Amino acid sequence: MDNLLKVENLIRAGQLNNNPHLVAEYKAKLAGEFSFFMGLLEDILTRKPSWWVAQRKEYKSDSACDKSWEMTEDGINEMGLRLRIKRCEKLINALGTLLKVVEMEIKNI
């Protein structure tokens, strides 16, 4: 099971609420995954302009060319990476909230 799905399931089940060390560990792992996915997206986006310019003359509109890009392997991967990156961001934010709650509890003790 990948880290994203594992963390999602742990958060949904409430199994990370009382373990700030594990929360911090998962937050760091997700930050690494976020960076990795951004690197992959960067590679795709550096190839996109040359493909787009070469293909544009084959289509009647920019929109049609964009849709054609979305059907390529790179286009499909771009969409998937954007969604994974968004998932990483949301999970990192959720883990940050759990850490903040623990921090506030410690300050109140």
C-alpha positions in Angstrom: 0.0 0.0 0.0 1.4 3.4 -0.9 2.0 6.1 1.8 -0.9 8.3 0.6 -3.5 5.5 1.0 -1.9 4.3 4.3 -2.1 7.8 5.8 -5.6 8.4 4.5 -6.8 5.2 6.1 -5.1 6.0 9.4 -6.5 9.5 9.5 -10.0 8.3 8.6 -9.9 5.6 11.4 -8.6 8.2 13.9 -5.5 6.0 14.6 -3.1 8.9 14.6 -4.8 11.1 17.1 -2.7 10.1 20.1 0.7 9.5 18.4 2.4 12.8 17.6 5.7 11.1 16.7 4.1 8.9 14.1 2.2 11.9 12.8 5.4 13.8 12.4 7.1 10.8 10.7 4.2 10.5 8.2 4.2 14.3 7.6 7.9 14.1 6.7 7.3 11.0 4.4 4.5 12.8 2.6 6.7 15.9 2.1 9.2 13.6 0.4 6.5 12.1 -1.8 5.2 15.6 -2.6 8.7 16.6 -3.7 9.1 13.5 -5.8 5.8 14.0 -7.5 6.6 17.6 -8.2 9.9 16.5 -9.8 8.0 14.1 -12.1 5.5 16.8 -13.0 8.4 19.2 -13.7 9.8 16.7 -16.2 6.5 16.4 -18.0 5.9 20.1 -18.1 9.3 20.8 -19.6 8.4 18.5 -22.5 4.9 19.9 -23.0 5.7 23.2 -24.8 7.7 21.5 -27.6 5.0 18.9 -28.1 2.3 21.5 -28.1 4.1 23.8 -30.6 4.8 20.9 -32.9 1.2 19.6 -32.8 -0.7 22.9 -32.8 -0.7 23.2 -36.5 -2.7 19.9 -36.8 -5.7 21.3 -34.8 -8.2 24.0 -35.5 -8.0 25.4 -32.0 -5.9 25.6 -28.9 -8.6 23.7 -27.0 -8.5 20.8 -29.4 -4.7 20.6 -29.1 -5.0 20.7 -25.3 -7.4 17.8 -25.5 -5.1 15.9 -27.7 -2.3 16.4 -25.2 -4.5 15.1 -22.4 -4.8 11.8 -24.3 -1.0 11.3 -24.5 0.9 9.3 -21.9 2.4 12.5 -20.6 -0.9 14.2 -20.5 -2.5 11.4 -18.5 0.5 11.3 -16.2 0.3 15.1 -15.7 -3.3 14.8 -14.6 -2.5 11.9 -12.3 0.5 13.7 -10.7 -1.5 16.9 -10.1 -4.2 14.9 -8.3 -1.5 13.0 -6.2 0.1 16.3 -5.3 -3.2 17.7 -4.2 -3.8 14.6 -2.1 -0.3 15.0 -0.5 -1.1 18.7 0.3 -4.4 17.8 2.0 -2.9 15.0 4.0 0.1 17.1 5.1 -2.4 19.8 6.2 -4.4 17.3 8.2 -1.3 15.9 9.9 -0.2 19.5 10.7 -3.6 20.0 12.3 -3.2 16.9 14.5 0.3 18.1 15.5 -1.1 21.6 16.3 -3.8 20.0 18.6 -1.1 18.1 20.5 0.9 21.3 20.8 -2.0 23.2 22.2 -2.8 20.4 24.7 0.8 20.5 25.9 0.7 24.2 26.4 -2.5 23.9 28.5 -1.0 21.3 30.8 
